[in-house]
């Protein structure tokens, strides 16, 4: 049962198995939260979006088309809900400041300091980028989605994904010439 596919869990939920739905939530709560956070850059808003997405999955489970990956379907909901929240709050402009994220742990304090500095610079630059650039970069580099999966999430073809990713990387490089 631990290896149940997303589709199997969704089918079981449709048949009234609430534990199956809880397992889907546990499986995807972190990626959905992360997707929302990288668009919104606000922990409370990201939590709200994640909660809304799972409510929508519960309400619209019959709308899921098994010819697509469940992850792409739910991730697309998270991106759309995040963008909608930005529009509602009129915060689609590039944001100033930096996100409060923990850095990784290393044994060497000097290395840890340097990595922390680079991490803060990268996060700061990402947060100043457009939502479209930030979204495609985080889907590829933080969520580690394939070009096809990103295309499914963004509802564009792979060539468009590659083009958008290339251009976003160029803009990021221009913002961080010392990296």
C-alpha positions in Angstrom: 0.0 0.0 0.0 2.9 2.4 0.6 3.7 2.3 -3.1 0.2 3.1 -4.3 0.2 5.3 -7.4 -1.3 8.7 -7.3 -4.1 7.5 -9.5 -4.8 4.5 -7.2 -4.9 6.8 -4.2 -7.2 9.2 -6.0 -9.5 6.4 -7.0 -9.6 5.1 -3.4 -10.4 8.6 -2.2 -13.3 8.8 -4.8 -14.6 5.6 -3.2 -14.6 7.2 0.2 -11.2 6.3 1.6 -10.0 9.4 3.5 -6.7 7.8 4.4 -5.9 7.7 0.7 -6.4 11.4 0.4 -4.3 12.1 3.5 -1.5 10.1 1.8 -1.7 12.3 -1.3 -1.5 15.4 0.9 1.5 14.0 2.7 3.2 13.1 -0.6 2.6 16.5 -2.2 2.3 19.1 0.6 6.0 20.1 0.5 6.3 20.4 -3.3 3.0 22.4 -3.5 4.0 24.7 -0.6 7.4 25.2 -2.3 5.8 26.0 -5.7 3.6 28.6 -4.0 6.4 30.0 -1.9 8.6 30.7 -4.9 5.9 32.5 -6.7 4.5 34.4 -3.7 7.6 34.7 -1.4 5.4 34.7 1.6 5.1 31.7 4.0 1.6 32.5 5.1 0.3 32.9 1.6 2.1 29.8 0.5 0.4 27.8 3.2 -3.0 29.2 2.3 -2.4 28.3 -1.4 -1.4 24.8 -0.5 -4.5 24.4 1.6 -6.7 25.8 -1.2 -5.1 23.4 -3.7 -5.8 20.4 -1.6 -9.4 21.5 -1.1 -9.7 21.9 -4.9 -8.2 18.4 -5.4 -10.8 17.0 -3.0 -13.7 18.9 -4.7 -12.5 18.2 -8.3 -11.1 14.7 -8.0 -13.5 13.6 -10.8 -12.0 16.2 -13.1 -8.5 14.6 -13.1 -7.6 13.2 -16.5 -5.4 10.1 -15.9 -3.7 10.6 -19.3 -1.7 13.4 -17.5 0.6 13.0 -14.5 -1.2 13.8 -11.2 1.8 15.8 -10.1 1.5 18.1 -13.2 -2.2 18.5 -12.5 -1.9 19.5 -8.9 1.3 21.5 -9.5 -0.5 23.5 -12.1 -3.3 24.2 -9.6 -0.7 25.6 -7.2 0.9 27.8 -9.8 -2.4 29.1 -11.0 -3.7 29.8 -7.4 -0.4 31.5 -6.6 -0.6 33.8 -9.6 -4.3 34.5 -8.9 -3.4 35.5 -5.3 -0.7 37.8 -6.7 -3.2 39.5 -9.0 -5.8 39.8 -6.3 -3.2 41.5 -4.0 -1.7 43.4 -6.9 1.8 42.2 -5.9 3.0 40.9 -9.3 5.7 43.5 -9.4 9.3 42.3 -8.5 9.6 42.3 -4.7 12.4 43.8 -2.7 14.0 42.3 0.4 14.9 38.7 0.9 13.1 35.5 1.8 13.7 33.9 5.2 14.9 30.4 4.3 17.3 28.2 6.2 20.7 27.5 4.7 22.2 24.0 4.5 24.5 22.8 7.2 28.3 22.3 6.5 31.0 21.6 9.0 33.4 24.4 7.9 32.2 27.8 9.2 34.0 29.7 6.5 32.5 27.5 3.7 29.1 27.8 5.5 29.3 31.5 5.5 30.3 31.7 1.8 27.5 29.3 0.8 25.1 31.3 2.9 26.1 34.5 1.2 25.7 33.0 -2.3 22.4 31.5 -1.3 21.1 34.8 -0.1 22.3 36.6 -3.3 20.7 34.0 -5.4 17.4 34.1 -3.5 17.5 37.9 -3.6 18.0 37.9 -7.4 15.3 35.3 -7.9 12.8 37.4 -5.9 13.5 40.4 -8.1 12.8 38.5 -11.3 9.4 38.4 -12.9 7.0 35.8 -11.7 7.2 34.0 -15.1 11.0 33.8 -14.9 11.0 32.8 -11.2 8.4 30.1 -11.9 10.2 28.4 -14.8 13.6 28.5 -12.9 12.1 27.1 -9.7 10.2 24.3 -11.5 13.4 23.2 -13.2 16.1 23.8 -10.6 14.3 23.5 -7.2 11.5 21.1 -8.1 13.7 19.3 -10.6 11.0 18.8 -13.1 11.8 17.7 -16.7 11.1 20.0 -19.6 8.0 17.9 -20.4 6.7 18.1 -16.9 7.2 21.9 -16.8 5.4 22.1 -20.1 2.5 20.2 -18.6 2.4 22.4 -15.6 2.6 25.7 -17.6 0.5 24.3 -20.5 3.2 25.0 -23.1 5.3 22.8 -25.4 8.8 21.7 -24.5 10.5 24.1 -26.9 8.7 27.0 -25.3 9.9 25.7 -21.9 13.5 25.5 -23.1 13.3 29.0 -24.6 11.8 30.5 -21.4 14.3 28.8 -19.3 17.3 29.9 -21.4 16.1 33.5 -21.3 15.4 33.4 -17.5 18.9 32.0 -16.9 20.4 34.8 -19.0 18.6 37.4 -17.0 19.6 35.7 -13.7 23.3 35.6 -14.9 23.1 39.3 -15.7 21.9 40.0 -12.1 24.7 37.8 -10.6 27.8 38.5 -12.7 30.2 37.4 -9.9 28.7 33.9 -9.7 
